[in-house]
Amino acid sequence: MKRVIIISYYFPPSGGAGVQRWTKFVKYLRLFDIEPIVITVDENKASYPFQDTTLLKDIPEGIRVIRTNTSEPFKFYNILNKKKEIPHSGFANSGNPSVLQKIFRFIRGNLFIPDARVGWNKYAYKAAKEIILKENINTVITTSPPHSTQLVGLKLKQKFNINWIADLRDPWTDIYYYKELFHLNITKQKDLKYEKTVLENADEIIVVSEDLKRLFNEKSTLIKSNKINVIPNGFDEEDFSLNNNHNDNFTITYTGTIADNYHVEGFFNAFANFVKNNKAKNIKLRLVGIVSESKKLLISSFNLENYVEYVSYVKHTESIKYLQKSDVLLLIIQGYKNNKGLLTGKLFEYLAAKKYILCIGPENGDAAQIINECNSGETIFYDKVDTVSSVLTELYEKWSLKKELYLGNENHYNYSRKNLTLKLSKIIKKY
């Protein structure tokens, strides 16, 4: 088998959506004659917002996982912060930031470039260097965020001229919460240079969507479009079983984060109109994950408390159970610039659950295209309140008559983890 080093900060028992991409790649790479060696951070030293030990079952027996030390500022943050929590993606658990939190964000944004987990780099580099020298491995994959991990790949490329594949799951300097880190111009320019240098020097780049490919391709004239490969997130067929039970309540489920900067006012307005117009009590909107306090207040302002169920963060296996016990799955694309290419992992698990998907976001985005391709639902723009309300009413009426809501086809199998790992293996075997 061809051996390849994978450097990933997030790896089981880390939890959350981002960790699943490379957990599943590692699970299936051996099927395509590739033996992965994983370098990650020691879970006892890491700064994980979540842990999910159930994901450990996906790591095949005998896979070498090297866990290293790290040096990060979050322990000092926890000393000062009353919540004692690691900041979540997009600061979803921060609410309205205090003066102290703003100071910490400024420090994080200007002293830790590209991000606050850059202190892991020296340990990850040392571990990778030892393996490369002892075992003559010539291919390294770095995956981010944290984007600081890409600097490990850059250094290894420059030092050993290895074949380097950079996987970027999210935008870098264009991420929607970037401005909330209060970068000085000099540090922002430094971060932009890091981003450009990584993109120019990686032998291959992997991204999750066509629009993200466009975004990175425009960063430099030296970046060849044909070296940027699109491998989206996906779903693992082994995680899902068919569930066609009819619920006592018409159940709409959303899984994941709803942060302060999510554009959800239109949807909750539409949902309130839908509830009022149908005068029914057997309607439930289940929000599984982190919902910011400001969004909870918004929901209260529409008098929806009796119709909304909050479920805090759950492990991946539990999250899938909630999907399968639903009638409609709600997908919300953050309303920010360059969001057409946003393809969250939950979209593909929604597809695998074979439930109707109601997507609130750009109607010409990559998510909308995939939903249409799979005939799995509808995408409606944020401010189309009447349209959303009408669609919910139509679905509710069909549900009341016990009619099938999901009309999907077989195209969703294009996004199975096995098929996506096959695509990855072809890129790895170029070298």
Stockholm file with secondary structure:
# STOCKHOLM 1.0

chainA/1-431         MKRVIIISYYFPPSGGAGVQRWTKFVKYLRLFDIEPIVITVDENKASYPFQDTTLLKDIPEGIRVIRTNTSEPFKFYNILNKKKEIPHSGFANSGNPSVLQKIFRFIRGNLFIPDARVGWNKYAYKAAKEIILKENINTVITTSPPHSTQLVGLKLKQKFNINWIADLRDPWTDIYYYKELFHLNITKQKDLKYEKTVLENADEIIVVSEDLKRLFNEKSTLIKSNKINVIPNGFDEEDFSLNNNHNDNFTITYTGTIADNYHVEGFFNAFANFVKNNKAKNIKLRLVGIVSESKKLLISSFNLENYVEYVSYVKHTESIKYLQKSDVLLLIIQGYKNNKGLLTGKLFEYLAAKKYILCIGPENGDAAQIINECNSGETIFYDKVDTVSSVLTELYEKWSLKKELYLGNENHYNYSRKNLTLKLSKIIKKY
#=GR chainA/1-431 SS CEEEEEECSCCTTBCSSHHHHHHHHHHHGGGGTEEEEEEEECTTTCCCSCBCGGGGGGSCTTCEEEEECCCCTHHHHHHHCTTCCCCCGGGTTTCSCCHHHHHHHHHHHHHSSSCTTGGGHHHHHHHHHHHHHHHCCCEEEEEESSTTHHHHHHHHHHHHCCEEEEEESSCSTTCTTGGGGCCCHHHHHHHHHHHHHHHHHCSEEEESSHHHHHHHHTTCTTSCGGGEEECCCCBCGGGCCCCCCCCSSEEEEEESCBCTTCCCHHHHHHHHHHHHHHTCSCEEEEEESCBCHHHHHHHHHTTCTTTEEEECCCCHHHHHHHHHTCSEEEEECCCSTTGGGCCCHHHHHHHHHTCEEEEESCTTSHHHHHHHHTTCEEEECTTCHHHHHHHHHHHHHHHHTTCCCCCCCGGGGGGBHHHHHHHHHHHHTTC
#=GC SS_cons         CEEEEEECSCCTTBCSSHHHHHHHHHHHGGGGTEEEEEEEECTTTCCCSCBCGGGGGGSCTTCEEEEECCCCTHHHHHHHCTTCCCCCGGGTTTCSCCHHHHHHHHHHHHHSSSCTTGGGHHHHHHHHHHHHHHHCCCEEEEEESSTTHHHHHHHHHHHHCCEEEEEESSCSTTCTTGGGGCCCHHHHHHHHHHHHHHHHHCSEEEESSHHHHHHHHTTCTTSCGGGEEECCCCBCGGGCCCCCCCCSSEEEEEESCBCTTCCCHHHHHHHHHHHHHHTCSCEEEEEESCBCHHHHHHHHHTTCTTTEEEECCCCHHHHHHHHHTCSEEEEECCCSTTGGGCCCHHHHHHHHHTCEEEEESCTTSHHHHHHHHTTCEEEECTTCHHHHHHHHHHHHHHHHTTCCCCCCCGGGGGGBHHHHHHHHHHHHTTC
//
